[in-house]
Amino acid sequence: MSPRRRRLAPLSLALAGTFACAEPASPSMPAPPAKVEPARPRLIAAPEAGDVATIVREEAARAAGTLIVAVGAGWCEPCVAFHDAVKSGQLDQRLMGVRFLEFDIDRDRARLEAAGYKSRFIPLFAVPDAEGRASGKQIEGGIKGARAVEHIMARLGPLVAGKP
């Protein structure tokens, strides 16, 4: 054996032993499926102009889940309380996947009524039909004070679940 081979022999044996003892490469494991979290409820401000039925229909087509037309006003205590509860995450578990398309009664009354969204009281929460018009499935009105959100939720929960 040549002197050069004698010097490399221990290294060759060491490397051969390393590869011989190494575990065979495991087949690549597929990544676990991504955990899909249901979407938090979303508040979507309606545009200040345009046909309500068209706006509702386009928003309904934009994403899966339940779309509710919500009509309120900045001066309406139950409207503000509900909006703030959704925004703060207080209703995340109870309204998972629900989107609220918000209209202002003072600004949008005429165009809402043209699309069938009529109410004597606010807040108004309505389920739209496939054309974006009011389906007739709705709740309206609320109470002031600490129980305002619970008062709305007692009626909104069944409406969202399709059991008004």
C-alpha positions as CSV (number, residue, x, y, z in Angstrom):
1,M,0.0,0.0,0.0
2,S,1.4,3.4,-0.9
3,P,2.2,5.9,1.9
4,R,-0.5,8.2,0.8
5,R,-3.1,5.4,1.0
6,R,-1.9,4.4,4.4
7,R,-2.5,8.0,5.7
8,L,-6.0,8.1,4.2
9,A,-7.0,4.7,5.3
10,P,-8.1,5.6,8.9
11,L,-10.1,8.6,7.5
12,S,-11.8,6.3,4.9
13,L,-12.7,3.8,7.6
14,A,-14.0,6.5,9.9
15,L,-16.2,8.0,7.1
16,A,-17.4,4.6,6.0
17,G,-18.4,3.8,9.6
18,T,-20.2,7.1,10.0
19,F,-22.3,6.5,6.9
20,A,-22.9,2.8,7.6
21,C,-24.2,3.7,11.1
22,A,-26.3,6.6,10.1
23,E,-30.1,6.1,10.1
24,P,-31.6,5.8,6.7
25,A,-33.2,9.0,5.5
26,S,-36.8,9.0,6.6
27,P,-39.3,9.7,3.9
28,S,-40.4,13.3,4.1
29,M,-43.4,13.5,6.3
30,P,-46.2,15.7,5.0
31,A,-46.7,18.8,7.0
32,P,-49.7,18.6,9.3
33,P,-52.7,20.4,7.8
34,A,-52.8,24.1,8.7
35,K,-55.3,24.7,11.5
36,V,-58.0,26.9,10.0
37,E,-59.5,29.1,12.5
38,P,-63.1,30.3,11.9
39,A,-63.1,33.9,11.1
40,R,-63.8,36.5,13.8
41,P,-67.0,38.5,13.2
42,R,-66.2,41.5,11.0
43,L,-67.7,45.0,10.8
44,I,-67.7,46.3,7.2
45,A,-68.6,50.0,6.6
46,A,-70.9,50.3,3.7
47,P,-70.0,52.8,1.0
48,E,-71.7,56.2,1.3
49,A,-73.3,55.9,-2.1
50,G,-74.5,53.3,-4.5
51,D,-77.4,50.8,-4.8
52,V,-77.8,48.9,-1.6
53,A,-78.8,45.7,-3.2
54,T,-75.7,45.7,-5.4
55,I,-73.4,46.6,-2.5
56,V,-74.9,43.7,-0.4
57,R,-74.8,41.2,-3.3
58,E,-71.2,42.0,-4.0
59,E,-70.2,41.8,-0.4
60,A,-72.0,38.5,0.0
61,A,-70.0,37.1,-3.0
62,R,-66.7,38.3,-1.6
63,A,-66.3,35.8,1.1
64,A,-67.9,32.7,2.7
65,G,-69.9,32.9,5.8
66,T,-73.0,34.7,7.0
67,L,-73.6,38.3,5.9
68,I,-75.9,40.4,8.0
69,V,-77.0,43.9,7.0
70,A,-76.7,46.1,10.1
71,V,-78.4,49.5,10.3
72,G,-77.7,51.8,13.1
73,A,-76.6,55.3,14.0
74,G,-73.9,57.0,16.0
75,W,-76.5,58.4,18.5
76,C,-78.2,55.0,19.1
77,E,-76.9,53.6,22.4
78,P,-77.7,49.9,21.6
79,C,-76.1,50.3,18.1
80,V,-72.9,51.7,19.5
81,A,-72.8,49.1,22.3
82,F,-73.2,46.2,19.9
83,H,-70.6,47.7,17.5
84,D,-68.1,48.1,20.3
85,A,-68.7,44.6,21.6
86,V,-68.0,43.1,18.2
87,K,-64.9,45.3,17.7
88,S,-63.5,44.5,21.1
89,G,-63.8,40.7,20.5
90,Q,-66.4,40.2,23.2
91,L,-68.7,38.4,20.7
92,D,-66.0,36.4,18.8
93,Q,-67.1,33.0,20.0
94,R,-70.8,33.6,19.5
95,L,-70.6,35.3,16.1
96,M,-67.8,33.3,14.5
97,G,-67.7,33.8,10.7
98,V,-70.4,36.5,10.6
99,R,-69.8,39.7,8.6
100,F,-71.9,42.8,9.4
101,L,-72.3,45.3,6.5
102,E,-73.0,48.5,8.4
103,F,-75.2,51.3,7.1
104,D,-76.1,54.5,8.8
105,I,-79.9,55.2,9.1
106,D,-79.5,58.9,8.8
107,R,-77.4,58.8,5.7
108,D,-78.8,55.7,4.0
109,R,-82.5,55.6,4.8
110,A,-83.9,56.2,1.3
111,R,-81.6,53.7,-0.4
112,L,-82.1,51.1,2.3
113,E,-85.8,51.4,1.9
114,A,-85.5,51.1,-1.9
115,A,-83.9,47.7,-1.3
116,G,-86.5,46.6,1.2
117,Y,-84.6,47.2,4.4
118,K,-87.3,49.0,6.4
119,S,-87.6,49.3,10.1
120,R,-89.4,51.4,12.7
121,F,-86.5,50.9,15.2
122,I,-82.8,50.6,15.1
123,P,-80.6,48.7,15.4
124,L,-81.8,46.6,12.5
125,F,-80.1,43.3,11.6
126,A,-81.4,41.7,8.4
127,V,-80.5,38.7,6.4
128,P,-80.3,39.6,2.7
129,D,-81.7,37.4,-0.1
130,A,-79.6,36.2,-3.1
131,E,-80.2,39.5,-4.9
132,G,-79.0,41.6,-2.0
133,R,-82.5,42.8,-1.0
134,A,-84.1,42.3,2.4
135,S,-85.4,38.8,2.8
136,G,-87.9,39.7,5.6
137,K,-85.8,37.8,8.1
138,Q,-84.7,40.5,10.6
139,I,-84.7,41.8,14.1
140,E,-85.0,45.4,15.1
141,G,-84.8,47.6,18.2
142,G,-82.8,47.3,21.4
143,I,-82.7,48.5,24.9
144,K,-80.4,51.0,26.5
145,G,-78.0,50.2,29.4
146,A,-75.7,47.4,30.5
147,R,-77.9,44.7,29.0
148,A,-78.1,46.2,25.5
149,V,-75.7,43.7,23.9
150,E,-77.3,40.6,25.5
151,H,-80.8,41.8,24.5
152,I,-79.6,42.0,20.9
153,M,-77.8,38.7,21.1
154,A,-80.8,36.9,22.4
155,R,-82.5,37.6,19.1
156,L,-79.6,37.9,16.8
157,G,-78.2,34.4,17.6
158,P,-81.2,32.6,16.3
159,L,-81.4,34.9,13.2
160,V,-77.8,34.2,12.3
161,A,-78.3,30.4,12.9
162,G,-81.3,30.5,10.5
163,K,-83.9,29.9,13.2
164,P,-85.6,33.3,13.7
